[in-house]
């Protein structure tokens, strides 16, 4: 079946292979649980500081 001349090419615009995805320089999976918790706590602290600076 030709489907009225519609050709579906999945990779019509080819992207170059991403080196970042193959060899990540920074990965959250490599961090320990404690490091992740510290990172989340720091991120939340920064966000709350921004909230309070905007509201205050």
Secondary structure, DSSP 8 states (H G I E B T S, - for coil): ---TT----TTSS-----HHHHS-SS-GGGS-HHHHHHHHHHHHHHHHHHHHHHH-
